[in-house]
Amino acid sequence: MEEKVEFYKEKEFKDTEIGRIPKEWEVVELGKISNILMGQSPPGKTYNNDGKGIPFLQGKAEFGPFYPRHIKFTTSPLKIAESGSILISVRAPVGDVNIANINYCIGRGLASISVRKGSNIFLFYLLKYFKQNIEKEGTGSTFKAINKNKLENVKIPWPSLEEQQKIAEILLTIDETIQKTDEIIDKTESLKKGLMQELFTKGIGHKEFKETEIGKIPKDWEIKRLKDIVIKAKMGGTPRRNISEYWNGNIPFVKIEDITMSGKYLYNTEEFITEKGLENSSVWIVPKDSLLLAIYGSLGSIGINKIDVATNQAIVGIIPNNDILGIEFLYYYYLYFKPYWYKFIKKSTQPNLTLGIILDSLVPIPPLEEQKKIAEILSTLDKKLEVLKQEKVKLEKIKQWFMDELLTGKIRVRVS
């Protein structure tokens, strides 16, 4: 019979050196309830990427959301973290945690913690939640580190074993749901990538193809340079920041961060400029339903503005001729093309595109009806991805709420 989980609000607390905790809980030092093993790096000549020996972890760089992802192996392990133990970063940065899903050799950037009588999974979530308390114990001017003695002296709240197990089970269930959502997102992203490759080279229902400068495409498609199929394409500019009258007006001002954070459609911006700022700079108004393409920084990032905007000089606004080219089709084509921009960039300190490179780029032109169908197929996947990502955000908020309440004892859990 499945256990029924019931929650109740705690009413009786006590003040301790680590804050208010339920009256029934204890405050313990980490070293009193667990075995702590500090890592030690084996000789460099024993490292390999061929799977010989035991998986070797050097530090936090190999941590995943829950389990680490090892790259190296060693044939001469010195310190071994056993499967199921907690891995904690003890050097630059301090305090990040993972669970060892197999036995690992650990280097000096990590330590292993195994609870003697209690739940390792509960302690994993507890250390994750109270990471700042551990970070504060780190010392060092160049980079922070924490030694075994300080780690052993870290004080934590400690409920009964039964309650630890209940809390761990709840949080683990939410994490597993988040992981499954992540897996579906990854599969959908892979499907979208594969579909873009298929749709922009084979189209829909074509039998005859031709070789072109951009590879094989359907025989009845055309290829044109962007400059021949746009009404306007131009870089933006930035009004002088030291003149207050140019800023905080009502004209949305787009920077690269706005594009990368907004996803496909851009509805708002962080900054705004005034009419004076517009008149006294190289800024221009990009009408809604145009394409915004980043030529510096996050090179090739794109979005469709759903409001009239101005942009800075790192962004090219593109107004396509809708009689030839649909904006949605062009968006997906340049999304597909994004990795290829690097073949055209000027070799300089910072890789940048230019307006000339953008205007000279070749674009396949299917019939408008087919453009629409291609965009609709990819848009359907985007909508699914958006729903999945929103679901993940909700799950992460739920997880944070449970961590805030359960790991501090504000909400208690009983099983009947």
C-alpha positions in Angstrom: 0.0 0.0 0.0 1.4 3.4 -1.0 2.3 5.7 1.9 0.3 8.9 2.2 2.5 12.0 2.7 1.0 14.7 5.0 2.5 18.1 5.8 1.9 20.3 8.8 3.1 23.7 9.9 5.7 23.6 12.7 4.7 25.8 15.7 7.5 25.0 18.2 11.0 26.3 17.5 14.2 26.9 19.3 16.9 29.5 18.7 20.3 28.1 17.9 23.7 29.3 16.6 22.5 28.5 13.1 19.1 30.1 13.5 15.6 29.0 14.4 15.0 25.3 14.0 12.2 22.9 15.1 12.4 22.0 18.8 12.9 18.3 18.0 15.8 18.9 15.7 19.5 18.9 16.7 22.4 21.1 15.6 25.4 18.9 14.7 28.8 19.3 13.3 29.4 17.7 9.9 32.3 15.7 11.2 30.3 14.2 14.0 27.7 12.6 11.7 29.8 11.7 8.7 33.2 10.5 7.4 35.0 13.1 5.3 37.7 12.1 2.9 39.8 14.9 1.3 40.8 14.3 -2.3 44.4 13.9 -3.6 45.4 14.0 -7.2 47.3 11.0 -8.5 50.5 11.5 -10.7 49.7 13.2 -14.0 51.3 10.4 -16.0 48.6 8.0 -14.8 45.8 10.1 -16.4 44.1 8.8 -19.6 41.0 9.2 -21.6 40.8 5.5 -22.7 38.9 4.1 -19.8 41.9 2.5 -18.1 41.6 2.3 -14.4 39.0 4.2 -12.4 37.1 7.4 -13.3 38.9 10.5 -12.0 37.3 13.8 -11.0 39.5 16.9 -10.5 36.9 19.4 -9.3 33.6 21.1 -9.7 34.0 21.6 -13.4 32.9 18.0 -13.9 29.7 18.4 -11.8 26.3 18.0 -13.4 22.9 18.9 -11.9 23.0 15.8 -9.7 25.7 13.4 -10.8 29.2 14.3 -12.2 30.3 13.6 -15.8 33.9 12.2 -15.8 36.3 12.7 -18.7 39.5 11.3 -17.3 40.6 8.0 -15.8 43.6 7.1 -13.6 45.4 3.8 -13.2 46.8 4.9 -9.7 43.9 6.2 -7.6 45.0 7.7 -4.2 41.6 8.7 -2.7 38.3 7.0 -3.7 34.9 8.4 -3.1 32.5 5.5 -2.9 29.2 5.3 -4.9 26.4 7.1 -3.0 28.7 9.5 -1.2 28.4 13.3 -1.5 31.1 15.0 -3.5 31.8 18.6 -2.4 34.0 21.2 -4.0 36.7 22.4 -1.6 38.7 24.6 -3.8 37.6 27.5 -6.0 34.7 27.4 -5.7 33.8 26.1 -2.3 30.5 24.4 -1.4 29.1 23.0 -4.7 27.8 19.4 -4.3 27.1 16.3 -6.4 26.3 12.6 -5.7 28.8 10.0 -6.7 26.8 7.6 -8.9 29.9 5.2 -9.1 33.2 4.9 -7.4 35.5 7.9 -8.3 39.1 8.8 -7.7 38.9 12.4 -6.4 41.6 15.1 -6.8 42.4 17.8 -4.4 39.6 20.0 -5.5 37.0 17.7 -4.0 36.1 15.9 -0.8 33.8 13.0 -0.2 31.2 12.9 2.6 29.4 9.7 3.8 26.9 9.9 6.6 27.4 7.3 9.3 23.8 7.2 10.4 21.5 9.2 8.2 20.5 9.9 4.6 23.3 10.9 2.2 20.6 12.3 -0.2 19.1 14.4 2.6 22.6 15.8 3.5 23.2 16.5 -0.2 20.1 18.7 -0.4 20.9 20.3 3.0 24.5 21.2 1.9 23.2 22.5 -1.4 20.7 24.7 0.5 23.2 26.0 3.1 26.0 26.4 0.6 26.7 30.0 1.7 27.5 28.8 5.2 30.2 26.6 3.8 31.5 29.2 1.4 32.0 31.6 4.3 34.4 29.1 5.9 36.7 29.2 2.8 40.0 31.0 3.1 42.6 32.3 0.6 43.3 35.5 -1.3 43.8 34.2 -4.8 41.1 31.6 -4.6 39.0 30.2 -1.8 39.6 26.8 -0.3 38.3 24.9 2.8 40.3 22.4 4.8 39.1 19.2 6.5 39.0 20.7 9.9 36.8 23.6 8.9 34.6 21.3 6.9 34.2 19.0 9.9 33.2 22.0 12.1 30.4 23.2 9.8 27.2 23.1 11.8 23.9 21.9 10.3 20.3 21.2 11.4 19.7 17.5 11.8 16.2 15.9 12.1 15.4 12.3 12.8 16.5 9.6 10.2 12.8 9.0 9.4 12.2 12.7 8.6 15.4 12.9 6.7 14.3 10.1 4.4 10.9 11.6 3.8 12.4 15.0 2.9 15.0 13.4 0.6 12.3 11.4 -1.1 10.1 14.4 -1.8 13.0 16.5 -3.2 14.4 13.6 -5.2 11.0 13.0 -6.8 10.8 16.6 -7.9 14.4 16.5 -9.2 13.7 13.3 -11.2 10.6 15.0 -12.8 12.8 18.0 -13.7 15.4 15.6 -15.2 12.7 13.9 -17.3 11.5 17.3 -18.5 15.1 18.2 -19.4 15.5 14.9 -21.4 12.3 15.7 -23.4 13.6 19.3 -24.0 16.9 17.8 -25.3 15.1 15.3 -27.6 12.8 18.1 -28.9 15.8 20.4 -29.6 17.5 17.5 -31.4 14.4 16.8 -33.5 14.2 20.5 -34.4 17.8 20.6 -35.4 17.4 17.6 -37.6 14.2 18.9 -39.1 15.8 22.3 -40.0 18.6 20.4 -41.8 16.0 18.3 -43.7 13.6 21.2 -44.5 16.3 23.7 -45.7 18.0 21.2 -48.0 15.2 19.0 -49.2 12.1 21.1 -48.6 8.6 19.5 -48.5 7.7 16.7 -51.0 10.4 17.4 -53.7 11.9 14.7 -56.0 14.3 16.7 -58.0 17.3 18.7 -56.7 20.2 20.8 -57.9 23.7 21.7 -56.6 24.2 25.3 -55.6 26.6 27.5 -53.7 24.9 26.6 -50.5 24.6 22.9 -51.3 21.9 20.7 -52.7 18.4 22.2 -52.7 15.1 21.5 -54.5 15.2 22.2 -58.2 12.4 24.9 -58.2 13.9 26.9 -55.4 15.8 30.1 -56.1 18.8 31.5 -54.3 19.2 35.2 -53.7 21.5 37.5 -51.8 19.8 39.1 -48.8 20.4 42.6 -50.2 18.2 41.7 -53.2 15.2 40.6 -51.1 15.0 43.2 -48.3 13.3 46.6 -48.1 16.0 47.7 -45.6 18.8 46.3 -43.6 20.9 48.6 -41.3 22.9 48.6 -38.1 21.7 50.6 -35.2 23.5 53.0 -32.9 23.7 54.2 -29.3 22.8 57.8 -28.2 25.4 59.4 -26.0 25.0 58.0 -22.5 26.3 61.1 -20.8 23.3 63.2 -22.0 20.3 62.3 -19.8 17.7 63.8 -22.2 18.5 60.9 -24.6 17.5 58.2 -22.2 14.5 56.9 -20.2 12.0 57.9 -22.9 9.3 55.7 -24.5 11.2 54.1 -27.5 12.3 50.5 -26.7 16.1 50.2 -27.2 17.4 46.7 -28.0 20.8 45.3 -26.9 22.1 41.8 -27.6 21.0 40.7 -24.1 17.4 41.5 -25.0 17.6 39.2 -28.0 19.3 36.3 -26.3 16.9 36.5 -23.3 13.7 36.9 -25.2 13.7 33.8 -27.4 12.0 33.9 -30.8 9.8 37.0 -30.2 10.9 40.2 -28.6 8.1 42.1 -26.8 10.0 44.4 -24.4 13.5 45.8 -23.6 15.4 46.7 -20.6 16.3 50.3 -21.8 14.4 53.1 -23.5 15.5 56.2 -25.4 13.8 59.5 -26.1 12.9 61.2 -29.4 15.9 63.5 -28.8 18.2 60.4 -28.5 16.8 59.1 -31.8 17.3 62.4 -33.6 20.8 62.9 -32.4 22.4 59.5 -33.1 22.6 56.9 -35.9 19.6 55.0 -34.3 16.7 54.2 -36.5 13.3 52.7 -35.9 13.0 49.1 -36.9 9.3 48.4 -37.5 7.6 45.4 -35.7 7.8 42.0 -37.4 11.3 42.6 -38.6 14.4 40.5 -38.0 17.0 41.5 -35.5 20.4 39.9 -36.0 23.4 40.2 -33.6 26.8 40.9 -35.3 28.9 41.2 -32.2 29.1 39.3 -29.0 26.5 36.5 -29.2 27.2 36.4 -33.0 24.3 35.3 -35.2 21.6 35.4 -32.4 18.3 36.4 -33.8 14.8 37.4 -32.9 11.6 38.9 -34.4 10.6 42.2 -32.8 6.8 42.3 -32.1 7.0 46.1 -31.3 8.7 49.0 -33.0 12.2 49.3 -31.6 15.6 51.1 -31.9 18.8 49.0 -31.7 22.4 49.5 -30.8 25.2 49.1 -33.3 25.7 45.4 -32.5 22.4 44.6 -34.1 21.3 44.7 -37.7 17.6 45.3 -38.3 16.3 43.5 -41.4 13.0 44.3 -43.1 12.3 41.6 -45.7 10.2 42.1 -48.9 7.2 40.0 -47.8 6.3 39.4 -51.5 9.4 37.3 -51.8 10.4 36.2 -48.3 8.4 35.5 -45.2 9.8 36.8 -41.9 9.2 33.5 -40.1 11.0 31.5 -42.8 13.9 33.9 -42.7 14.1 33.7 -38.9 14.3 29.9 -39.1 16.8 29.9 -42.0 19.2 32.2 -40.1 18.7 30.1 -36.9 19.7 27.1 -39.0 22.6 29.1 -40.5 23.9 30.5 -37.2 26.9 28.0 -36.8 28.1 28.8 -40.4 28.6 32.6 -39.9 32.0 31.9 -38.5 33.3 31.0 -41.9 32.7 34.6 -43.1 33.9 36.6 -40.1 37.0 38.8 -40.3 39.9 37.3 -38.3 40.4 39.9 -35.6 40.7 40.1 -31.8 37.0 39.9 -31.5 35.1 37.9 -34.2 32.5 40.1 -35.6 30.2 40.1 -38.6 29.7 43.2 -40.8 26.6 44.6 -42.5 28.3 43.7 -45.8 28.6 40.0 -44.9 25.0 39.9 -43.8 23.7 41.6 -47.0 25.8 39.3 -49.2 24.6 36.1 -47.5 22.8 33.7 -49.8 19.2 32.7 -48.9 17.2 29.8 -50.5 13.8 31.1 -51.7 11.1 28.4 -51.9 7.6 29.4 -53.1 5.8 31.5 -50.4 3.3 28.7 -49.6 6.2 26.3 -48.9 8.0 28.9 -46.8 4.9 29.2 -44.7 4.6 25.4 -44.2 8.3 25.1 -43.3 7.9 27.9 -40.7 4.7 26.3 -39.3 6.4 22.9 -38.8 9.3 24.5 -36.9 7.0 26.9 -35.0 5.0 23.9 -33.7 8.2 22.5 -32.2 9.0 25.9 -30.7 5.6 26.1 -29.1 6.2 22.6 -27.6 9.6 23.7 -26.3 8.2 26.8 -24.8 5.6 24.8 -22.9 8.3 22.3 -21.7 10.6 25.2 -20.5 7.7 26.9 -18.7 6.9 23.5 -17.0 10.6 23.2 -16.0 10.5 26.7 -14.5 7.4 25.8 -12.5 9.0 22.6 -11.2 12.2 24.5 -10.1 10.0 27.0 -8.2 8.1 24.2 -6.5 11.5 22.5 -5.6 12.8 25.8 -4.2 9.7 26.3 -2.1 9.9 22.8 -0.7 13.7 23.3 0.1 12.9 26.6 1.8 10.2 25.1 4.0 11.3 21.5 4.6 15.1 22.1 5.2 14.4 24.8 7.8 11.6 22.8 9.4 8.9 25.5 8.8 6.9 22.8 7.2 7.1 19.3 8.6 6.2 16.0 6.9 4.6 12.9 8.5 3.7 9.6 6.9 0.6 7.7 7.9 
